[in-house]
Amino acid sequence: MKNKRWLENMIKASEDTTVRMPWERGLRREAMIARRNAKEAAPKARAA
């Protein structure tokens, strides 16, 4: 089955990847969440 072999190869490749994603736990993630929360907490300008 061709799709099974493709899936197995993709899983192996993903295990070898060393790129860190932004949603991984750590200081970068905390900084990203703090920026997002600061945007949400900022008051929105209202028209007169």
Buried (B, 14 or more C-beta within 10 A) or exposed (E): EEEEEEEEEEEEEEEEEEEEEEEEEEEEBEEEEEEEEEEEEEEEEEEE
